[in-house]
């Protein structure tokens, strides 16, 4: 499964693409940020981000696009810009018939580190470890996009309410996935 993560932001929009196997092995495909200048009008900035997201979907052909779900904050301008970029990313994926999923920051942190309250540094370190990178992806928006992609690739069955009704093979996959995550958290990367 190929997943593209989008960490929405009007100034810097993180994009990350991974390949994931049923054994929860994840492999880096690419990452970057789409940046827009603060002095530009919002419509132009959104157009620029839409074009970058659309180009990446065309280039990497993901099976799903995972976008950070906007959460309540006091900074209305930041939330508005983030929501607008999320909408643009959803439209670009929908235009190409690609599944869209939204994940909260807490879900992403829990999936990647095992702790829903983990800090950005801990998430970056785990992304680096899971993807077998020598350095942390920079800027942090790119690391967050990769974490979103990993979260989406790892979460569907393991956290589904249907997991109890899963077939024996699916249950074995869930158990193998949980064991792989536990090993990864302990610093082992062989999954």
C-alpha positions in Angstrom: 0.0 0.0 0.0 1.3 3.4 -0.9 0.2 6.3 1.4 0.8 10.0 1.0 0.7 12.1 4.1 -0.2 15.8 4.1 0.6 18.0 7.1 -1.4 21.1 6.1 -0.1 24.6 6.5 -0.4 27.7 4.5 3.3 28.7 4.9 4.7 25.1 4.8 2.7 22.1 3.8 4.5 18.9 4.5 4.2 16.1 2.0 5.4 12.5 2.5 5.0 9.3 0.6 5.7 5.8 2.0 5.1 2.2 0.9 3.8 -0.1 3.6 3.5 -3.9 3.6 1.0 -6.0 5.6 3.9 -6.9 7.9 4.0 -3.2 8.9 7.3 -2.7 7.1 7.4 0.9 5.9 9.7 2.3 3.3 10.4 5.9 2.4 9.4 6.9 -1.1 9.8 10.7 -0.9 9.2 13.8 1.2 9.2 17.6 0.8 7.4 20.7 1.8 5.4 23.0 -0.4 6.1 26.5 0.7 4.3 29.8 0.0 5.4 33.3 0.7 3.4 35.1 3.5 3.1 38.3 1.4 1.1 36.5 -1.4 -2.7 36.5 -1.4 -4.4 33.5 0.2 -6.0 32.4 -3.1 -2.6 32.3 -4.8 -1.0 30.4 -1.9 -3.8 27.8 -2.0 -3.4 27.5 -5.7 0.3 26.8 -5.3 -0.3 24.2 -2.7 -3.0 22.6 -4.7 -0.7 22.3 -7.7 2.1 20.7 -5.5 -0.3 18.2 -3.9 -1.8 17.3 -7.3 1.6 16.9 -8.9 2.7 14.6 -6.1 -0.5 12.5 -6.4 0.1 12.2 -10.1 3.8 11.4 -9.7 3.6 8.9 -6.8 0.1 7.4 -7.4 -0.8 6.8 -3.7 -3.6 4.4 -2.7 -4.6 6.8 0.0 -4.0 10.4 1.2 -3.8 10.9 4.9 -4.4 14.4 6.1 -4.0 15.9 9.6 -7.4 16.6 11.1 -7.7 20.2 12.1 -8.1 20.6 15.8 -9.3 23.6 17.9 -6.8 26.3 18.6 -7.0 29.9 19.7 -5.1 31.2 16.7 -8.0 31.6 14.3 -5.8 32.7 11.4 -3.6 29.6 11.6 -6.7 27.3 12.0 -8.4 29.0 9.0 -5.3 28.5 6.8 -4.8 25.0 7.9 -8.4 24.1 7.2 -8.2 25.7 3.7 -5.1 23.7 2.9 -6.8 20.5 4.2 -9.7 21.2 1.9 -7.5 21.8 -1.1 -5.6 18.5 -0.4 -8.9 16.6 -0.1 -10.2 18.1 -3.4 -6.9 17.1 -5.2 -7.2 13.6 -4.0 -10.9 13.3 -4.7 -10.4 14.7 -8.2 -8.1 11.7 -8.9 -10.3 9.1 -7.1 -7.8 8.6 -4.3 -9.1 7.6 -0.8 -8.9 10.4 1.8 -8.5 9.8 5.5 -8.2 12.4 8.4 -6.2 11.6 11.5 -5.8 13.7 14.6 -2.4 14.7 15.9 -3.0 12.4 19.0 -3.9 9.4 16.7 -0.7 10.0 14.7 1.5 10.3 17.8 0.0 7.2 19.4 0.4 5.2 16.2 4.0 6.1 15.6 5.4 6.4 19.2 2.8 4.6 21.3 2.1 7.8 23.2 -0.6 10.2 22.1 1.1 13.0 24.0 4.6 12.5 22.4 6.5 15.6 21.4 7.5 16.6 17.9 11.1 15.5 18.6 10.0 12.0 19.7 7.8 11.7 16.6 10.6 12.7 14.3 13.0 10.2 15.9 10.5 7.4 15.5 9.8 8.3 11.8 13.6 8.3 11.3 13.9 4.9 13.0 10.9 3.3 11.3 11.9 4.5 7.8 15.6 3.6 8.5 16.8 7.1 7.7 20.2 8.4 8.8 18.9 11.9 9.6 15.5 13.2 10.7 13.4 14.5 7.8 13.5 18.3 7.8 11.6 20.5 8.2 9.4 19.1 10.9 6.4 19.5 8.5 7.8 16.8 6.3 8.4 14.5 9.2 4.8 15.1 10.3 3.6 14.2 6.8 5.5 10.9 7.0 4.1 10.2 10.4 0.6 10.7 9.0 1.3 8.3 6.2 2.7 5.7 8.7 -0.3 6.2 11.0 -2.7 5.6 8.1 -0.9 2.5 6.9 -0.8 1.0 10.4 -4.2 1.9 11.8 -7.0 0.5 9.7 -7.5 -3.0 10.9 -5.6 -2.9 14.2 -7.9 -0.2 15.7 -11.1 -1.1 13.9 -14.1 -2.1 15.9 -14.4 -5.0 13.4 -11.0 -6.4 14.5 -12.8 -8.7 16.9 -14.8 -10.2 14.0 -11.8 -10.5 11.7 -10.7 -13.7 10.1 -7.9 -15.7 11.7 -5.5 -14.4 9.1 -6.5 -10.8 9.8 -6.1 -11.4 13.5 -2.7 -12.9 12.9 -1.8 -9.8 10.9 -3.0 -7.5 13.7 -0.9 -9.4 16.3 2.1 -9.3 14.0 1.6 -5.6 13.5 1.4 -4.9 17.2 4.5 -7.0 17.9 6.4 -5.1 15.1 5.4 -1.8 16.6 6.6 -2.9 20.0 10.0 -4.0 18.6 10.3 -0.7 16.6 9.6 1.3 19.8 12.4 -0.6 21.5 14.8 0.4 18.8 14.7 -2.7 16.6 13.8 -1.9 13.1 13.5 -5.4 11.6 9.9 -6.1 11.2 
